[in-house]
Amino acid sequence: MSQPKDDPAQWFFGGRYYMVTRFSDVATRDGYGWELDDVAPAPGRGTVLEAFWDDTTGLFTFWARGGDLVLPFDLVEHFVAEARKGVPPRKDVPEIDSM
């Protein structure tokens, strides 16, 4: 896995680009999360993974898109490890680790 030097939220793995998006949700659920989107080559496959911290329950959850989508195990491991450091948002943890 590698990252373009100019964007620490974009990962390159297995010939595809993935983008990490950090988000806060208070409309349908109360919390903070990360999404991993498959963005290129076109067409991108949309959101493939999500980690979410629910402020009301204190649960840290993980979601993976089902169906016939196959993701490299190392990509999933890296996303989970980085999300664990950044969700819920903590001031004592550095930004996304570069590979």
ABEGO torsion letter per residue (X at the ends): XBBBAABAABBBBGGBBBBBBBBBBAAABBEBBBBBBBAOBOBBAEBABBBBBBAAAGBBBBBBBBEABBBBAAAAAAAAAAAAAAOBBBAABBBBBBX
